[in-house]
Amino acid sequence: MNNVISQSQISLHSVSKRYRQGGVIVTALDNVNLEIQSGDFLVITGRSGVGKTTLLSVIGGLTLPTQGTIMFNGTNLGTLDDVALSAFRARKMGFVFQFASMLPTLTAQENISVPLLFANGTGKPQRVPELLRLVGLEDRAHHYAAQLSGGQQRRVAIARALINQPAVLLADEPTGDLDTDTEKEILEMLRAFNQQGMTIILVTHNPELSAYGNRTVRMERGKLIEASQ
């Protein structure tokens, strides 16, 4: 696993995000300052609608802030054009969302390989069998989504997020629709990756999942109001 890990550090300085909803301006993030060190397992908690997903989106460069700066290893994400930002995300970040979103006409191993299409020739397709082994799906390589359980599909999504050797794994409610036992299996897997050096940022509405991280921040109305380490 050590060969998939890169050093990373992310800094958010006075980051706000506002958008118009009908005739109203909604503030999703309000002057957020946050430092994420290489090797952190940061858990972002809070109720629905408080800005957690928006925060994860701006960290990952999926959404640009209205104001403020986001630095990733010295690179200001706000200075990159769309093409450069897309390439940066493909090289540096892996994303796992609440729903596995496996392409139903592709097998597990083919789903894992999809991000290689955007790696501009720098990807390593030979890593697919290794990742299948890491997530415990060696015997499911040729199975389609309909032939996999929800937990197995989530494992495919995690392997897919790791295929381009990202520095940071960003996970948005990755266990929200899973039963308790499967949730524990997925989180133990993420913790194992983190213990080997990978930076992980996890968004969840469940404060009990904070136990898996080494740092926790809590959000309310777009603000970070509590931090622990």
N, C-alpha and C positions, 0 to 999 in steps of 0.2 A: 504493500500500500504506500510505502514511503515515496515511490516514484510518481505518485499522483499529487503530491503536496507542494505548494509554492508558498512563499512568504506573502503576507498581506497586511495592510493596515488601511482603515477607512476612517476619514474624519468628516463630520458634518458640522458646518459653522453657520449659525443663524439661518437655518433652512426653514422656509415656509412654503406652503402649497395652498393656493386658493383657486377655486373654480366657480363658474356661474351655474346655478341650478334654478332654472326658470328666471325669475327676476331677482334672485337672492345670491349674494356672494358667500360661498361656504369656505371656511378655513379648515382644511384637512390637517395641515401641520402648522404649528405656531411657534416660530423661532426655536427650532430644535438644534441643540448642540450635543454631539455624541462622538466618542472616540471608540473605535473597535480595533483591538490589537490582534496581531497575528496569533492564531491558535485559540482565540476566544470561542466559547459556545454561548452566544448571547441569546437569551430568551426575552421576547417582547410580548408582554401580556396586556390585557385590557378587554373591555367589553366590545361588542360589535359596534362599528361606526365611530370609533374614537381616533382612527388614523393609523392603525397598525399596518394594514396592507399598503396604504399610501407611503408610509415610511419605508417599508421593504422595497417598494417600487422605485423610490428615488435613490435608495442605496444601490439597487441593481441597475440603475440607468434606464429602467423601463418608462419612467416618468421624470420629466425635468421639473425642478422646483420653480416656484414663482420668484423666489429670491433666496440668496444664500449660496454656499459652495459645498460641493461634495468632492473630496479628494480621495483617490484610490492609488496608494503607493506613489504619491507625488503627481499623479495625473488629475487635472481638474476636468471632471466629466462634462461640465458645462461648456468647455471649449471645443468639444468634439462634434463634428457634423454627424448626420444620421448614419452614413456609411462607416465612419470611424468608430462611432459608438456601438454599432451592431457588431463590428469585428472585435471590439474591446470586450463586450459581453460574452461573445462566443469563446474568447480565449481565457478570460479571467473568472467567469461566473457560471455557476450551475443553479438551475431553478427547479424546485419541486413545489407543485401547487396542491390545493385541497383535493382536486380530482386528478387521477392518474393520467387521463387523456391519452391512453394508448390508441394508436391508429388501428382500427379493428381489422383491416385487411393485411396487416403486417404481423409477423411473429414477434415473440419477445426479443429475440436477438436483432431482428430488423428494426424494431422500435428503438432499441438502445443505440443503433447505428445512425439514426436520423440526424443528430447534430453534426455528424461528420460531413454532411453535405454543405455545411456553412463554415467549415474550418479552413477553407482555402488551401486544401492539400496538406495542412499541418496535422490533421488528425491521425490517430493510430487505430485502424480497424482491428488489429490483432489484440487490442485490449478487451474486445467484447467477451471472449470466453473467460478472461480474468474477472471481469466485473460480474458476470453471471455467477461465478463461483463465490465472489465476495458477498453477494446478496442472497446466496443460497438457492439459486434457480438453475443450476447446471442441467437438471433433468427437465427443465421447462423451456429450453431454448427455442424449440420449434412450435410452441403452443401460441394460440391466438388469445386475444383479450377475453373472449367468451369462454375460454377454457381455463382461465385463471381466476382465483379468488381476489377479493378486493385488496387484501394484504399483499398478495403476489404481484398484482398490478402496480401497487405502490412501490414495491421493490424494483420493478422494471423502471419506474419513473426515476427512482434514485440512481440506478445504474446509468440511465440515459443522461442524467444531470452530471455524472462524473466522467463521461466518455472523453471529453476534451480537456481533462485534467485541470479543472478550475481551481483558482486560489481560494474561492469562497463558495460555500453552498448556502443558498437562500431558500428557506422552506416556509410556505404560507399555509398554516393549518393542515400539515401533511397527514394528520391522523384524525381529522375531525369527523369522518364518516366511518371509522373503523371501530370494532369492538375492543374492549379493554385489553384483552390478551394480545391482539394483533398490534394495537397501539404501542404496547410495551415493547414488543419485538422490534418495531420500526425505530422507536426512540433509542433502544439499546444499540441498534445498528449505527444510528447517527452518533451516539456517544463514543462508540468504538472508533469511528472515523476521526472524530475530534481528538481522541486520546492519542492518535497517531499524528496529529499536527494540523488537521484541516480546520479552517475557520468556518463556523456554522452560525447562521442567524435564523432563529426560529420564531415565527409569529404564532401565537395561540391565544384563545379566549380562556383557556384552562390554567389557572395559576399553579395547579399542582405539578404541571410539567416543568416548572422552574427548577425542580430538583435535578433535572438532567443537564442543566447548564452550569457554567462557572460564573455567569453574570446574568442579572435580570434587570430590565427596565419596564416600568409600568406606564401606560399611556392613558390620558383622559383629556378629551376635547382637544386633541391635536398637540398636547404638551407631554413631555416626559416629566412626571411628577414624583417619581421615586426610582431610586437605583440601589442595587445591592451587589456585593461581590464576595 
